[in-house]
């Protein structure tokens, strides 16, 4: 993808998507091979303080088949 973009999925929802430079584009089905919830990462390392800082929000990292971070979903 040539440029970074922030995409507001729906003005009525608290959902943002940040495509990083290695993201192939929104119209590329199957480009995400796995998702990692930041909340789960914090839990695994025992950082309940960081989980509480997220409040109601959640952040999901999108990873491609080469294990590269290609996008970030921010859910409010």
C-alpha positions in Angstrom: 0.0 0.0 0.0 1.5 3.3 -1.1 0.3 5.5 1.8 -0.8 5.0 5.3 -4.5 5.5 5.9 -6.9 5.7 8.8 -10.3 4.4 7.9 -13.3 5.2 10.1 -15.6 2.2 9.5 -18.8 3.9 10.4 -19.3 7.3 11.9 -21.8 5.8 14.4 -19.3 3.1 15.6 -16.2 3.5 17.6 -14.0 1.6 15.2 -10.9 2.7 13.5 -8.5 0.8 11.3 -4.9 1.9 10.7 -3.2 0.3 7.7 0.6 0.2 8.0 2.9 0.5 5.0 3.1 -3.3 4.4 -0.7 -3.6 4.2 -1.7 -4.6 0.6 -4.9 -2.6 0.6 -8.5 -2.9 1.8 -9.6 -4.9 -1.2 -7.1 -7.7 -0.6 -9.1 -10.6 0.9 -7.2 -13.0 3.2 -4.2 -10.6 3.7 -4.5 -11.0 7.5 -3.5 -14.5 8.7 -3.9 -13.9 12.4 -5.1 -11.3 14.9 -3.5 -10.6 18.3 -5.5 -8.7 21.0 -3.3 -6.4 22.9 -5.4 -7.1 26.0 -4.3 -10.8 25.7 -0.7 -9.9 25.3 -0.9 -7.7 28.5 -2.6 -10.6 30.3 0.1 -13.1 29.3 2.8 -10.9 30.7 0.9 -10.2 33.9 0.4 -6.5 33.2 -3.1 -5.9 34.6 -2.2 -2.2 35.0 -2.0 -1.9 31.3 -5.2 -3.8 30.8 -7.0 -1.4 33.1 -5.6 1.6 31.1 -7.4 0.3 28.0 -10.7 0.7 29.8 -13.5 -0.2 27.4 -11.2 0.1 24.4 -9.5 -2.8 22.7 -6.7 -2.9 20.2 -6.2 -5.8 17.8 -3.0 -6.2 15.8 -3.4 -7.7 12.3 -0.5 -9.9 11.2 0.1 -11.2 7.6 1.4 -14.7 6.6 5.1 -13.5 7.0 4.4 -12.4 10.6 4.6 -8.8 9.7 2.3 -6.3 11.4 0.1 -4.8 8.7 -2.8 -3.1 10.5 -4.2 -2.0 13.8 -7.9 -2.2 14.7 -8.9 0.3 17.5 -12.3 -0.6 19.0 -13.9 1.8 21.4 
